[in-house]
């Protein structure tokens, strides 16, 4: 279970959260937290979404966190632990998810357009109906990811190579052999 104090800080709003991250050296731990429920109880949802636009979650522990219908557009989630996080229907347009661990995450119908997913691990993630248009998927690990519906494509290293893989209308650059 995560740190309840970190959830309280998050409920103060993104500006206060980001300022605290700048002042204090800490890696947020919101693992297994019911973040959506906390924002609902605090009557802090905006247009039915968790308002986390441009939040700094770099290196954050968000394993199993409930971020259903969050507005994480332009958020910094670099190297965040999002294993088994619930991000269904979330907005992640332009978000930095590079090096993030999203193993088993629920990203069903998430909008990841123009996001940076370089070196992210999406093994066994649910990406059905996700929008990956313009997303940078170079060296992204997608082994066992669920793709389908109208998943739209992301950009890789350019053209298709003999090692490139196409799945669900998407082409992905293979990940390093060390990841296999």
Secondary structure, DSSP 8 states (H G I E B T S, - for coil): ---HHHHHHHHT-HHHHHHHHHHS----B-TT--HHHHHHHTT--BTTBEE-TT-B-TT-B-TT-B-TTEE-TT-B-TT-B-TT-B-TT-B-TT-B-TT-B-TT-B-TT-B-TT-B-TT-B-TT-B-TT-B-TT-B-TT-B-TT-B--TT-B--B-SSS--TT-EEETTEEE----GGG-
